C-alpha cells in the first residue's frame, strides 16, 4: 500500500493478495459486539486512483480490478437476532462499480441468494461515504417469526445508516405465524435508515395481498412505520383459520 496526501485528496496504490481465516482474527483482535466469527476471505485485487477522480466520476483515471471471495462465513452479533452464514460469495472489482457475482447464505433458518452491483465502494471504504447499489434477492423459504421479539421483550431492529440500495425481491414461501404466503415479490428500497416497500405482493388465503409503506429507524428509540394493505379475492374461511 502506498498512500499520498491522505487528508486533502487520498492518492492510493494498493494491492492485496492472500487468504484470511476469520476465526484466527477473532482470537487475536477484540471485536466489540461480535459473539461468533468464522470463515475465510480470499482476495486478489488492486486499486490505483485518486479520491478526487472517484468523486468526479472520472473512471478513466480509476484502475480497480480483481476479486474478493468469501467462504463458510458465520457471524453472530448482538444486533442480529440470528446468525448470518455465507456459504459462498464473490465480488469482482471494477473502475466504476463492483459486481456481486454470487451470494449464497442463510440468516437463521431462512435462505438467501443475491446478485447485483455495488457503486461508490471506494468512497465508502476510504471516506465512509454512503454505499449505493442494486441487487436481485431471492429466497426459497423465509421465516418472519424469527424476527419477532419475545413476549415482554420488545426489541428494535435498526436499519443501517449510509446504505442506499434498491432490491428486487422474490420469496417462494413466506411464513408468519399461522399465515403461509407464496410467490412474494416486489421492490424494497433501503435509504436514510428507512426500508420502503413498493408494490410488494404475495399470494395467501386464497387470494392476493399487496403492501406499500415504510419502516424507519432514524430515531432508534422511536421507530416509525406506515403500511397500506390491498386485498383481492381473500377467502374468509381460510383467513379465519389463519
C-alpha positions in Angstrom: 0.0 0.0 0.0 1.2 3.5 -0.9 -0.9 6.5 0.0 -0.1 10.1 -0.7 -1.9 13.3 0.5 -4.3 11.2 2.7 -6.2 14.2 4.1 -6.7 16.6 1.1 -7.0 14.1 -1.7 -6.1 10.5 -1.0 -3.9 9.0 -3.8 -3.9 5.3 -3.3 -2.0 2.5 -4.8 -3.0 -0.7 -3.1 -2.6 -4.4 -3.9 -3.9 -7.3 -1.8 -3.4 -11.0 -2.4 -4.0 -13.6 0.3 -6.4 -15.6 2.4 -7.5 -14.8 6.0 -9.1 -17.2 8.5 -11.6 -15.0 10.4 -11.6 -17.4 13.4 -7.9 -16.6 13.9 -8.6 -12.9 13.6 -11.2 -13.1 16.5 -8.6 -14.9 18.6 -6.1 -12.0 18.3 -8.3 -8.9 17.8 -11.0 -7.8 20.2 -14.2 -7.2 18.2 -16.9 -5.3 20.1 -20.4 -6.9 19.8 -19.2 -10.0 17.9 -20.1 -13.2 19.6 -19.1 -15.6 16.9 -16.9 -15.2 13.8 -15.6 -17.9 11.4 -14.9 -18.5 7.7 -12.3 -17.4 5.1 -11.9 -14.3 2.9 -9.6 -14.7 -0.1 -8.6 -11.6 -2.1 -6.6 -10.9 -5.3 -7.3 -7.3 -6.0 -5.6 -3.9 -6.8 -6.7 -0.3 -6.7 -4.9 2.7 -8.1 -6.6 6.1 -8.1 -7.1 9.5 -6.5 -10.2 10.1 -4.4 -11.0 13.2 -6.5 -11.3 11.1 -9.6 -13.8 8.8 -7.9 -15.8 11.8 -6.6 -15.9 13.4 -10.1 -16.7 10.0 -11.7 -13.6 10.2 -13.9 -13.5 6.4 -14.2 -10.8 6.5 -16.9 -8.5 7.6 -14.1 -9.5 4.8 -11.8 -7.7 1.4 -12.0 -9.5 -1.2 -10.0 -9.6 -4.9 -10.7 -9.6 -8.3 -9.1 -11.9 -10.4 -6.9 -12.8 -10.9 -3.2 -14.3 -14.3 -2.3 -15.9 -15.4 1.0 -16.4 -19.0 2.0 -18.2 -20.6 5.0 -18.5 -17.3 6.9 -20.6 -17.2 10.1 -21.1 -14.1 12.2 -23.2 -13.7 15.3 -23.5 -10.3 16.9 -25.8 -8.7 19.5 -27.7 -6.6 17.0 -28.7 -9.7 14.9 -31.4 -11.9 16.3 -29.9 -14.9 14.4 -26.5 -15.9 13.0 -25.7 -14.9 9.4 -24.0 -17.6 7.4 -22.5 -17.1 3.9 -21.6 -20.3 2.3 -20.2 -18.6 -0.7 -19.9 -15.1 -2.1 -17.8 -13.5 -4.9 -17.2 -9.8 -5.5 -15.5 -8.6 -8.7 -13.9 -5.1 -8.6 -14.1 -2.6 -11.5 -13.3 1.1 -12.0 -17.0 2.3 -11.9 -18.6 -0.3 -9.7 -18.1 -3.7 -8.0 -20.2 -6.6 -9.2 -21.7 -9.1 -6.7 -21.4 -12.2 -9.0 -22.9 -14.6 -6.4 -24.1 -14.7 -2.8 -25.5 -17.8 -1.1 -26.2 -17.7 2.6 -28.7 -18.1 5.4 -29.9 -16.0 8.3 -31.5 -18.1 10.9 -33.4 -20.8 9.1 -34.0 -18.6 6.0 -32.0 -19.0 2.8 -30.8 -16.0 0.7 -29.3 -15.7 -2.8 -28.3 -12.5 -4.4 -26.6 -10.9 -7.4 -26.1 -7.2 -8.2 -23.8 -4.2 -8.4 -22.3 -2.0 -5.7 -21.4 1.6 -6.6 -19.3 4.0 -4.6 -17.4 1.2 -2.9 -14.0 3.0 -3.0 -15.5 6.2 -1.4 -17.3 4.1 1.2 -14.1 2.3 2.1 -11.8 5.4 2.0 -14.1 8.2 3.2 -17.1 6.4 4.8 -19.5 7.8 2.2 -22.8 6.2 1.5 -22.7 2.8 -0.1 -25.1 2.5 -3.1 -26.2 -0.4 -5.2 -28.9 -2.6 -6.7 -29.5 -6.3 -6.3 -31.8 -9.1 -7.0 -32.5 -11.1 -3.8 -34.2 -14.5 -3.8 -35.3 -16.8 -1.0 -36.9 -20.2 -1.3 -38.2 -20.0 2.3 -38.1 -17.0 4.7 -39.4 -17.3 8.3 -40.6 -13.9 9.6 -41.3 -15.5 13.1 -37.6 -15.5 13.8 -37.6 -11.7 13.7 -40.3 -11.2 16.3 -39.4 -10.2 19.8 -40.5 -12.4 22.7 -43.4 -11.5 24.9 -42.4 -8.7 27.2 -39.0 -8.4 25.4 -39.6 -5.8 22.6 -36.5 -5.1 20.5 -36.0 -2.5 17.8 -34.2 -3.8 14.6 -32.2 -0.9 13.3 -31.9 -0.1 9.6 -28.2 0.7 9.0 -27.1 4.2 8.0 -25.1 5.2 4.9 -26.8 2.5 2.8 -28.7 3.3 -0.4 -29.8 0.1 -2.0 -32.6 -0.9 -4.4 -33.7 -4.5 -4.2 -35.9 -6.7 -6.4 -37.0 -9.4 -4.0 -38.8 -12.7 -4.6 -39.6 -15.3 -1.9 -41.1 -18.7 -2.7 -42.6 -19.3 0.7 -43.0 -16.7 3.5 -44.1 -17.7 7.0 -45.6 -15.5 9.7 -47.3 -17.4 12.5 -50.1 -19.5 11.0 -50.0 -17.4 7.8 -48.4 -19.0 4.9 -47.6 -16.8 1.9 -46.4 -17.9 -1.5 -44.8 -16.1 -4.5 -44.0 -12.9 -2.6 -42.4 -10.4 -4.9 -41.8 -6.7 -5.1 -39.3 -3.8 -4.7 -37.5 -2.7 -1.5 -35.5 0.5 -1.1 -33.1 0.9 1.8 -32.1 4.5 2.2 -31.7 7.0 5.0 -32.3 4.3 7.7 -35.7 3.6 6.0 -36.9 0.4 4.3 -39.6 1.2 1.7 -41.9 -1.4 0.2 -43.0 -0.7 -3.3 -45.9 -2.8 -4.7 -45.0 -5.9 -2.7 -47.4 -8.7 -3.5 -48.0 -12.2 -2.2 -50.5 -15.0 -2.7 -52.2 -16.1 0.5 -55.6 -17.0 2.0 -56.9 -18.0 -1.5 -56.2 -14.5 -2.9 -53.5 -11.8 -3.1 -52.3 -9.2 -0.6 -50.4 -6.1 -1.7 -48.3 -4.0 0.6 -46.9 -0.4 0.3 -45.2 1.6 3.1 -42.1 2.1 5.1 -40.3 1.3 8.4 -37.7 3.8 9.6 -35.2 4.0 12.5 -33.8 7.5 12.1 -34.6 7.8 15.9 -33.6 4.4 17.2 -35.7 4.9 20.3 -38.8 5.8 18.4 -39.0 3.9 15.1 -41.9 4.8 12.7 -43.8 2.9 10.2 -46.7 3.4 7.8 -48.1 0.4 5.8 -51.1 0.1 3.5 -52.8 -3.1 2.5 -54.7 -4.1 -0.6 -56.5 -7.4 -0.6 -58.0 -9.2 -3.6 -60.3 -12.3 -3.5 -59.3 -13.3 0.0 -61.1 -16.4 1.2 -62.9 -15.6 4.5 -62.9 -19.2 6.0 -59.2 -19.5 5.2 -58.5 -16.2 6.8 -60.4 -17.2 9.9 -58.3 -20.4 10.3 -55.1 -18.4 10.0 
